[in-house]
Amino acid sequence: MTAHQHGAHGTERRLAWALGLAATYMGAEAVGGWWTGSLALLADAGHMLADVFALSLSLLAARLARRPAGSQQTYGHHRTEVLAAMTNGILLVGVAFLVVNEALDRIGTSRDILGGPMVAIATGGLAVNFVGLWILRSGSRENLNIRGAWLHVASDALGSIGAITAGILIWAFGWTWADPAASVLIATLIVYASWTLLREAVAVLMEWAPAHVEVTQVEESILGLDEVSAVHDLHVWTISSGRIALSGHVVSTPGCNRDKLLQDVSDLLHERFQIEHSTIQIETEDFDEPGGVCFT
């Protein structure tokens, strides 16, 4: 098994464990929210339901991404992970708006809420979320799909903290308004957490250059090679998380060794910008028709 295959299987195991945890405690929070009368707990249970869906989607995407490339799918199925991440971000925003709508209906109304049990149940939810975050921590920086799942669990942990705080205020002071107020705060944090995820997913689907690669610096670095006189039609984009691609035309100086120049450009892209998938066309200054093309 290659290192990439081993990492893919590890990703799936982490997602499966996190999914099992979320599904197990979701029912407990739903029953607890109904019993205590707490919207914050019900919101957290609803968020856990979204977690279950999102983690299931992420797990499916991770498995689809391992499928080999076909004759018509030349890049393989890696972008299923990006689509899953985008769907997760949209789902998070939808959950947030539902919670806010219900919280606004509850503000100003008097409801009996059991603060003590609410705190106990929310604390259990927080513990489950911390375990889920620990499971997903590896890979959450490099893989957009894992990051989407991690953000779901992280925002759910924030929801549990909000529910615990509201429960303490209700238990100690009888401040029932703290329950819908905590729910609105939870929803705000959810939207904030999903924004970055959506922005990154859209950037990949729009084939923008990754944020950490400055295209002008790439062009200047190639131009810095002795046997390069010009660079044009330079494109940099992300296939999926950690897979950066580049294509471009490099105009060589007269009499240069094209094979050596091609190798120098490839080494430069790999060492300085971590770009491993590059397609370079070497041209002479009087080149104006297709032909005599070198690729890497």
Helices and strands as residue ranges (DSSP letters): H 3-36, H 39-65, H 80-106, H 115-136, H 144-173, H 178-205, H 215-223, E 228-240, E 243-252, H 258-273, E 277-283
